[in-house]
Amino acid sequence: MNIGLPVKIITGSFRRTMERHSLKKIIKLLCTKKISEEELVKYYFSRIEKHNPTLNAIVSLRNIDQVFDTLDTLKRYPSEKKRKLLGIPLAIKDLIDVVDLPTTYGVPKYKNNIAKKNSLIVERLIDSGALIIGKTNTPEWGLGSQTFNRLFGATANPYDTTKTPGGSSGGAAAAIAADFIPVADGSDMMGSCRNPAAYCNLYGFRPTPGLIPEERSKTRHKKLPILSTLGMLAKNPEDLAYSLDIVSGAHRSDPFSFDLNSSFDDSSISDDIMRKIKIGWLDNFDGYYQVDEEIRNQCIKTLSALAQNIAVVEEVRPTANPHHLSNSWKTLRSKSLYDEIVNYNLAADEKIHSIDWEIKNGELIKEKDIDEALLWRSLWDKDINSIFKKYDYLALPSTQVHPFNKDIPSPTAINGDQMETYHQWMDIVVLASILGLPTISVPVGFSREGLPVGMQLIGKRKSDTNLVAFAKKYEAIFNYSDVIPKHFS
């Protein structure tokens, strides 16, 4: 890996100063001149040089001297507004455009697809002074919660390099967990921020769709709800909040985008309010979802600890039919993806199992199928809104299985129950996705094998800042972010 200037001049004392620091603490060190932006860049590049050959989390890495040139320009021409990320190296998911870097989607035919325009989220990060150093790996077209593609290969989990970090934002999650970058963007249709956060002991946030603006596909079927949204991942909720304030808010290019009336960074929950919060534990939907028992037990153990004079936790059983929820999702997701895949003319020459599956299912979907799926969705929306009259947040596992072998596409069975589709093993994330609810995956501990486990917390629409504020309080209680991958310290 040629990264340009030598980076092995990082001293042991500086490395000890930097390792595992939060984004906000790094910014404080920069502001007080205890470290320089140049030292910070060298630190992260040194870690990438040492560990990325093992993890394969970052792809299309820029030369370090190019990054220094960008930094010099930022310093020479200061902005009129405060640059909240000045000098912070970040890498962008390889589904999202960054000028002069390839957007490959993990697909070999797009390896030289050099972006000529920044995506909206990238523009906001750059305007805040972020240094974009490369891309984070993703499965082909972001399909499947396993980060592997034919162009760059598989990404490994820092907690066990034989395992997957999940996906589709798996490269982003592995990069944060290994301390290559402090925070990262992601995208989430079917758990693509939540699943890798759970697998890498991170906080992964799927916001209410529209909170982070994006340029919407012109192929979008007018009846379909927004199923996918950009999101963020971080070591802790404080870093998540700081970065969300930068990328969130209405933009004229996105008719679905909106502003919130409060700041993520400023949001907080008092101890008195915390004790009044009610959490509804959805568990595995009364046995409908197959979930590894150790994962369920780890979530229940954490919720039991919360229930000890911290918050009210009760088990909840929705009345709507979970089978209808799954079928509605398969219809709406396949139709949405089919329209996008056809727009990119992939059907003729891209023979990937996930793409083939979506094409074969999507081309059979008729208007009556969409109408039926939307009816089922409306029944679930009504049921969940009724539950939210009593509860502040809903909880259920983030994943149904532990991190698995990084060299297999997906689990084929859970607890002996065969999976019918390539994504059924992640069905437990569908509720928030299909209803457009803000959701955060929070760490809940580790398996007997030392693999991270996560739990989803779901809030009401546009309650995003409250949900992140709750996560701040949660991390203050449990401090899961203190546990780091021992081989990447």
C-alpha positions as CSV (number, residue, x, y, z in Angstrom):
1,M,0.0,0.0,0.0
2,N,1.6,3.2,-1.1
3,I,0.5,6.1,1.1
4,G,3.2,8.6,0.2
5,L,5.1,10.3,3.1
6,P,6.6,8.1,5.8
7,V,4.3,7.7,8.8
8,K,6.4,5.6,11.1
9,I,7.7,8.7,12.8
10,I,4.7,8.5,15.2
11,T,6.2,8.3,18.6
12,G,5.1,5.8,21.3
13,S,4.1,8.7,23.6
14,F,1.9,10.3,20.9
15,R,0.3,7.0,20.1
16,R,-0.5,6.5,23.8
17,T,-2.0,10.0,23.8
18,M,-4.2,9.3,20.8
19,E,-5.4,5.8,21.1
20,R,-9.1,5.2,21.6
21,H,-9.8,8.9,22.1
22,S,-13.3,10.0,21.2
23,L,-13.9,12.5,18.4
24,K,-14.8,15.2,20.8
25,K,-11.7,14.7,22.9
26,I,-9.5,14.8,19.7
27,I,-11.1,18.1,18.7
28,K,-10.4,19.5,22.2
29,L,-6.7,18.4,21.9
30,L,-6.5,20.1,18.5
31,C,-8.1,23.3,19.8
32,T,-5.8,23.5,22.8
33,K,-2.8,22.8,20.5
34,K,-1.8,19.7,22.4
35,I,-1.7,17.9,19.1
36,S,-1.5,19.2,15.5
37,E,-3.7,18.3,12.5
38,E,-0.6,17.0,10.8
39,E,0.2,14.7,13.7
40,L,-3.4,13.4,13.7
41,V,-3.3,12.6,10.0
42,K,0.0,10.7,10.4
43,Y,-1.4,8.8,13.4
44,Y,-4.4,7.5,11.4
45,F,-2.4,6.7,8.3
46,S,0.1,4.8,10.5
47,R,-2.7,2.7,11.8
48,I,-4.2,2.1,8.4
49,E,-0.7,1.1,7.0
50,K,-0.3,-1.4,9.8
51,H,-3.7,-3.0,10.1
52,N,-5.7,-2.4,7.0
53,P,-4.0,-5.2,5.1
54,T,-5.6,-7.5,7.7
55,L,-9.0,-5.9,7.9
56,N,-9.5,-4.5,4.4
57,A,-11.8,-1.8,5.8
58,I,-10.6,1.2,3.8
59,V,-10.4,1.1,0.0
60,S,-9.3,3.7,-2.6
61,L,-7.0,5.3,0.0
62,R,-5.6,8.7,-0.9
63,N,-1.9,9.4,-0.9
64,I,-1.0,11.1,2.4
65,D,0.6,14.1,0.6
66,Q,-2.7,14.8,-1.1
67,V,-4.3,14.9,2.3
68,F,-1.7,17.3,3.6
69,D,-2.2,19.5,0.5
70,T,-5.9,19.7,1.3
71,L,-5.2,20.5,5.0
72,D,-2.8,23.3,4.0
73,T,-5.5,24.8,1.8
74,L,-8.0,24.7,4.6
75,K,-5.6,26.4,6.9
76,R,-4.5,29.0,4.4
77,Y,-8.1,30.0,3.5
78,P,-10.1,29.9,6.8
79,S,-13.8,29.8,6.6
80,E,-16.0,32.5,8.0
81,K,-17.9,29.9,10.0
82,K,-16.3,27.5,12.5
83,R,-15.1,24.3,10.9
84,K,-16.2,21.7,13.5
85,L,-14.2,18.9,11.9
86,L,-11.1,20.9,10.8
87,G,-8.3,18.4,10.3
88,I,-10.3,15.2,11.1
89,P,-9.6,12.4,8.6
90,L,-12.7,10.5,7.5
91,A,-13.5,7.8,4.9
92,I,-16.8,7.6,3.0
93,K,-18.9,4.5,2.2
94,D,-18.2,3.3,-1.3
95,L,-21.8,3.9,-2.4
96,I,-21.5,7.7,-1.9
97,D,-19.8,10.2,-4.3
98,V,-16.6,12.0,-3.4
99,V,-15.0,14.2,-6.1
100,D,-11.9,12.6,-7.7
101,L,-12.4,9.3,-5.9
102,P,-14.0,6.2,-7.5
103,T,-17.5,5.3,-6.5
104,T,-17.3,1.6,-7.3
105,Y,-20.3,0.2,-5.4
106,G,-18.0,-2.8,-4.9
107,V,-18.6,-3.8,-8.6
108,P,-15.7,-4.5,-10.9
109,K,-17.2,-2.7,-13.9
110,Y,-17.3,0.5,-11.9
111,K,-13.7,0.4,-10.6
112,N,-12.9,3.5,-12.6
113,N,-16.1,5.4,-12.0
114,I,-14.6,8.6,-10.7
115,A,-17.1,11.0,-9.1
116,K,-17.3,14.5,-10.5
117,K,-19.6,15.8,-7.8
118,N,-19.8,15.4,-4.0
119,S,-22.9,13.8,-2.4
120,L,-24.7,16.2,-0.1
121,I,-23.5,14.5,3.1
122,V,-19.9,14.6,1.8
123,E,-20.3,18.3,1.0
124,R,-21.4,19.0,4.5
125,L,-18.5,17.1,6.0
126,I,-16.0,18.8,3.8
127,D,-17.5,22.2,4.6
128,S,-16.9,21.4,8.2
129,G,-13.2,20.8,7.5
130,A,-13.1,17.0,7.3
131,L,-10.3,15.5,5.3
132,I,-11.6,12.7,3.1
133,I,-8.9,10.1,2.9
134,G,-10.6,7.3,1.1
135,K,-13.6,5.0,1.0
136,T,-15.0,2.3,3.3
137,N,-15.7,-1.2,1.8
138,T,-19.2,-2.4,1.1
139,P,-20.9,-5.4,-0.4
140,E,-21.8,-5.1,-4.1
141,W,-24.5,-2.4,-4.4
142,G,-24.8,-2.5,-0.6
143,L,-26.9,-5.7,-0.8
144,G,-26.6,-8.1,2.1
145,S,-25.3,-7.6,5.6
146,Q,-21.9,-9.1,4.8
147,T,-19.1,-6.9,3.5
148,F,-17.7,-8.7,0.5
149,N,-17.3,-7.8,-3.1
150,R,-15.5,-9.1,-6.2
151,L,-13.5,-5.9,-6.6
152,F,-11.9,-5.5,-3.1
153,G,-12.7,-8.8,-1.3
154,A,-14.0,-9.3,2.2
155,T,-13.7,-7.0,5.2
156,A,-12.7,-8.6,8.5
157,N,-14.1,-7.9,12.0
158,P,-11.5,-6.4,14.4
159,Y,-12.8,-8.5,17.3
160,D,-12.2,-11.7,15.3
161,T,-10.6,-11.4,11.9
162,T,-12.1,-14.7,10.7
163,K,-15.6,-13.2,11.1
164,T,-17.6,-10.6,9.2
165,P,-18.1,-7.0,10.6
166,G,-21.6,-7.1,9.1
167,G,-22.8,-4.8,6.4
168,S,-23.5,-3.1,4.3
169,S,-21.5,-0.4,6.3
170,G,-19.1,-3.1,7.4
171,G,-16.0,-1.3,6.2
172,A,-17.0,1.8,8.1
173,A,-17.7,-0.1,11.3
174,A,-14.4,-2.1,11.1
175,A,-12.5,1.2,10.4
176,I,-13.9,2.9,13.5
177,A,-13.4,-0.2,15.7
178,A,-9.8,-0.5,14.6
179,D,-9.2,3.3,15.1
180,F,-8.5,4.2,11.5
181,I,-11.1,7.0,11.7
182,P,-13.1,8.4,14.6
183,V,-16.6,8.3,13.1
184,A,-18.1,7.3,9.7
185,D,-21.1,7.7,7.5
186,G,-23.2,4.7,6.6
187,S,-26.5,3.9,4.9
188,D,-29.3,1.8,6.2
189,M,-32.1,0.1,4.3
190,M,-32.2,-3.3,6.1
191,G,-30.0,-2.7,9.1
192,S,-26.9,-1.6,7.2
193,C,-25.8,0.8,10.0
194,R,-27.3,-1.2,12.9
195,N,-25.9,-4.7,12.0
196,P,-22.2,-3.6,11.6
197,A,-22.5,-1.5,14.8
198,A,-23.7,-4.5,16.7
199,Y,-21.0,-6.7,15.3
200,C,-18.2,-4.2,16.1
201,N,-19.3,-2.9,19.5
202,L,-20.3,0.5,18.2
203,Y,-23.3,2.8,18.1
204,G,-25.1,2.8,14.7
205,F,-27.8,5.3,14.0
206,R,-30.6,5.0,11.4
207,P,-32.4,8.4,11.5
208,T,-35.9,9.3,10.5
209,P,-35.7,9.3,6.6
210,G,-35.0,12.9,5.4
211,L,-33.1,14.0,8.4
212,I,-29.8,13.6,6.5
213,P,-30.6,14.9,3.0
214,E,-29.7,13.1,-0.2
215,E,-30.4,13.3,-3.9
216,R,-33.3,11.0,-4.4
217,S,-33.4,8.5,-7.3
218,K,-35.6,9.6,-10.2
219,T,-36.6,5.9,-10.6
220,R,-38.4,5.9,-7.3
221,H,-42.0,4.6,-7.5
222,K,-44.3,7.3,-6.2
223,K,-46.3,5.0,-4.0
224,L,-43.3,3.6,-2.1
225,P,-42.3,4.9,1.2
226,I,-38.6,5.9,1.7
227,L,-37.0,2.6,2.8
228,S,-33.3,3.6,2.9
229,T,-31.6,6.5,4.6
230,L,-28.1,7.7,5.3
231,G,-26.9,7.3,8.9
232,M,-23.8,7.5,11.1
233,L,-21.6,5.2,13.2
234,A,-19.4,6.0,16.1
235,K,-17.6,4.6,19.2
236,N,-20.0,6.4,21.5
237,P,-23.2,8.5,21.3
238,E,-21.4,11.8,22.1
239,D,-19.4,11.5,18.9
240,L,-22.5,10.4,17.0
241,A,-24.3,13.5,18.2
242,Y,-21.5,15.8,17.3
243,S,-21.3,14.5,13.7
244,L,-25.1,14.3,13.3
245,D,-25.4,18.0,13.9
246,I,-23.1,18.5,10.9
247,V,-24.8,16.3,8.4
248,S,-28.5,16.8,9.4
249,G,-31.0,19.3,8.2
250,A,-33.1,20.3,5.2
251,H,-31.6,20.9,1.8
252,R,-33.3,22.3,-1.3
253,S,-32.2,19.3,-3.4
254,D,-34.1,16.8,-1.2
255,P,-37.9,17.5,-1.0
256,F,-38.2,15.0,1.8
257,S,-35.5,16.6,4.0
258,F,-36.4,18.5,7.2
259,D,-34.9,20.4,10.1
260,L,-35.1,19.4,13.7
261,N,-35.8,22.1,16.4
262,S,-33.0,20.8,18.7
263,S,-29.3,19.9,18.6
264,F,-28.0,16.4,19.0
265,D,-24.9,17.6,20.7
266,D,-26.8,19.7,23.2
267,S,-29.4,17.0,23.9
268,S,-29.5,15.4,27.3
269,I,-31.8,13.5,29.7
270,S,-31.8,14.2,33.5
271,D,-31.8,11.3,36.0
272,D,-35.4,12.2,37.0
273,I,-36.6,11.9,33.4
274,M,-34.6,8.8,32.9
275,R,-36.4,7.0,35.7
276,K,-39.8,7.8,34.0
277,I,-38.8,6.5,30.6
278,K,-40.7,3.3,29.5
279,I,-39.1,0.8,27.2
280,G,-41.2,-1.9,25.4
281,W,-39.2,-5.1,24.9
282,L,-40.4,-6.7,21.6
283,D,-38.0,-9.6,22.0
284,N,-38.4,-12.0,19.0
285,F,-42.0,-11.1,18.3
286,D,-43.3,-14.0,20.4
287,G,-41.1,-16.5,18.6
288,Y,-41.7,-15.4,15.0
289,Y,-38.1,-14.4,14.5
290,Q,-35.4,-17.0,15.0
291,V,-32.8,-15.4,17.2
292,D,-29.7,-17.0,18.8
293,E,-30.5,-17.5,22.5
294,E,-27.3,-16.0,23.7
295,I,-28.1,-12.7,21.8
296,R,-31.6,-12.7,23.3
297,N,-30.3,-13.3,26.8
298,Q,-27.6,-10.6,26.5
299,C,-30.3,-8.1,25.5
300,I,-32.6,-9.2,28.4
301,K,-29.7,-9.0,30.9
302,T,-29.0,-5.4,29.8
303,L,-32.6,-4.4,30.0
304,S,-32.9,-6.0,33.4
305,A,-30.0,-3.8,34.6
306,L,-31.8,-0.7,33.2
307,A,-35.0,-1.7,35.0
308,Q,-33.1,-1.5,38.4
309,N,-34.2,2.0,39.3
310,I,-33.0,3.5,36.0
311,A,-36.0,3.0,33.6
312,V,-39.2,1.1,33.3
313,V,-38.9,-2.0,31.0
314,E,-41.9,-4.2,30.1
315,E,-42.5,-6.9,27.5
316,V,-44.7,-5.9,24.6
317,R,-46.5,-8.0,22.1
318,P,-47.9,-6.2,19.0
319,T,-51.3,-7.4,17.7
320,A,-50.4,-7.0,14.0
321,N,-49.3,-10.1,12.1
322,P,-45.4,-10.3,11.8
323,H,-45.8,-12.5,8.7
324,H,-47.5,-9.6,6.9
325,L,-44.7,-7.3,8.0
326,S,-42.1,-9.6,6.4
327,N,-44.1,-10.0,3.2
328,S,-44.8,-6.3,2.9
329,W,-41.1,-5.6,3.3
330,K,-40.0,-8.1,0.7
331,T,-42.5,-6.6,-1.8
332,L,-41.6,-3.0,-1.2
333,R,-37.9,-3.6,-0.9
334,S,-37.7,-5.7,-4.1
335,K,-39.7,-3.2,-6.1
336,S,-37.5,-0.3,-4.9
337,L,-34.3,-2.2,-5.6
338,Y,-35.5,-3.6,-8.9
339,D,-36.2,-0.1,-10.3
340,E,-32.8,1.0,-9.2
341,I,-31.0,-2.0,-10.6
342,V,-32.7,-1.7,-14.0
343,N,-31.8,2.0,-14.0
344,Y,-28.1,0.9,-13.8
345,N,-28.6,-1.7,-16.5
346,L,-27.2,-4.5,-14.3
347,A,-29.6,-7.3,-15.3
348,A,-27.6,-8.3,-18.4
349,D,-24.1,-8.7,-17.0
350,E,-24.0,-8.7,-13.2
351,K,-24.7,-12.3,-11.9
352,I,-24.6,-11.8,-8.1
353,H,-27.0,-13.9,-6.0
354,S,-28.5,-10.8,-4.2
355,I,-29.0,-8.9,-7.4
356,D,-30.4,-11.9,-9.2
357,W,-32.8,-12.5,-6.3
358,E,-34.1,-8.9,-6.3
359,I,-34.4,-8.8,-10.1
360,K,-36.4,-12.1,-10.3
361,N,-38.7,-11.0,-7.5
362,G,-39.0,-7.3,-8.4
363,E,-40.0,-7.9,-12.0
364,L,-43.0,-10.0,-10.9
365,I,-44.4,-7.3,-8.6
366,K,-47.6,-5.7,-9.8
367,E,-49.5,-2.6,-8.6
368,K,-51.9,-4.8,-6.7
369,D,-49.0,-6.3,-4.8
370,I,-47.7,-2.9,-3.9
371,D,-51.2,-1.9,-2.7
372,E,-51.5,-5.0,-0.6
373,A,-48.0,-4.4,0.9
374,L,-48.9,-0.8,1.8
375,L,-52.1,-2.0,3.5
376,W,-50.2,-4.4,5.7
377,R,-47.7,-1.6,6.4
378,S,-50.5,0.7,7.5
379,L,-51.8,-1.9,9.9
380,W,-48.4,-2.2,11.5
381,D,-48.1,1.6,11.6
382,K,-51.4,1.9,13.4
383,D,-50.4,-0.9,15.9
384,I,-46.9,0.6,16.7
385,N,-48.4,4.1,17.0
386,S,-50.8,2.7,19.6
387,I,-47.9,1.1,21.5
388,F,-46.0,4.4,21.5
389,K,-48.8,6.0,23.4
390,K,-47.6,4.0,26.4
391,Y,-43.8,3.6,25.7
392,D,-41.0,6.0,24.8
393,Y,-38.8,3.4,23.1
394,L,-39.1,-0.1,21.7
395,A,-36.3,-2.6,22.0
396,L,-35.3,-5.8,20.2
397,P,-32.1,-7.5,19.2
398,S,-30.0,-5.8,16.4
399,T,-29.1,-9.2,14.9
400,Q,-30.4,-12.7,14.9
401,V,-27.0,-14.4,14.7
402,H,-23.5,-13.7,16.0
403,P,-20.8,-12.5,13.5
404,F,-20.1,-15.4,11.1
405,N,-17.4,-16.6,8.8
406,K,-16.4,-13.7,6.5
407,D,-16.0,-16.0,3.6
408,I,-19.6,-17.1,3.4
409,P,-22.4,-15.0,1.9
410,S,-24.9,-15.3,4.7
411,P,-26.3,-17.8,7.3
412,T,-28.5,-20.4,5.8
413,A,-30.2,-21.4,9.0
414,I,-30.8,-20.1,12.6
415,N,-31.6,-22.6,15.4
416,G,-32.1,-25.2,12.7
417,D,-34.7,-23.1,10.9
418,Q,-33.7,-22.7,7.2
419,M,-33.6,-19.2,5.7
420,E,-35.7,-18.7,2.6
421,T,-33.9,-15.6,1.3
422,Y,-30.4,-14.2,1.4
423,H,-31.6,-11.5,3.8
424,Q,-34.1,-13.3,6.0
425,W,-31.5,-13.7,8.8
426,M,-31.7,-9.9,9.2
427,D,-35.6,-9.7,9.2
428,I,-35.5,-8.4,12.8
429,V,-34.5,-4.9,11.6
430,V,-37.5,-4.5,9.2
431,L,-39.9,-2.9,11.6
432,A,-38.0,0.4,11.9
433,S,-37.1,0.4,8.2
434,I,-40.6,-0.1,6.8
435,L,-42.2,2.5,9.2
436,G,-39.4,5.1,8.9
437,L,-38.6,5.2,12.6
438,P,-35.4,6.5,14.1
439,T,-33.4,3.6,15.5
440,I,-30.0,3.2,17.2
441,S,-28.1,0.0,17.8
442,V,-26.4,0.1,21.2
443,P,-23.8,-2.4,22.5
444,V,-25.1,-4.9,25.1
445,G,-21.9,-6.9,25.8
446,F,-20.1,-9.9,24.4
447,S,-20.8,-13.5,23.6
448,R,-18.9,-16.4,25.3
449,E,-16.5,-16.2,22.3
450,G,-15.8,-12.5,22.8
451,L,-18.0,-11.3,19.9
452,P,-20.0,-8.1,20.3
453,V,-23.8,-8.1,20.7
454,G,-26.1,-5.2,19.9
455,M,-29.7,-4.2,20.6
456,Q,-32.0,-1.8,18.7
457,L,-33.8,1.1,20.4
458,I,-36.6,2.5,18.3
459,G,-38.2,5.9,18.8
460,K,-41.1,7.8,17.4
461,R,-40.8,9.6,14.1
462,K,-38.6,12.7,14.3
463,S,-37.7,11.9,18.0
464,D,-34.1,11.5,16.8
465,T,-32.4,13.9,19.2
466,N,-34.3,12.4,22.2
467,L,-33.2,8.9,21.1
468,V,-29.5,9.9,20.9
469,A,-29.8,11.7,24.2
470,F,-31.1,8.4,25.8
471,A,-28.1,6.6,24.2
472,K,-25.7,9.1,25.8
473,K,-27.2,8.2,29.2
474,Y,-27.1,4.5,28.4
475,E,-23.4,4.7,27.5
476,A,-22.7,6.6,30.7
477,I,-24.3,3.7,32.7
478,F,-22.7,0.7,30.9
479,N,-19.4,2.2,29.3
480,Y,-19.4,-0.5,26.6
481,S,-17.2,1.7,24.3
482,D,-14.3,1.1,26.7
483,V,-14.0,-2.5,25.5
484,I,-11.7,-2.4,22.4
485,P,-10.4,-5.1,20.0
486,K,-7.3,-6.4,21.8
487,H,-5.3,-7.1,18.6
488,F,-5.8,-3.6,17.3
489,S,-4.9,-1.6,20.4
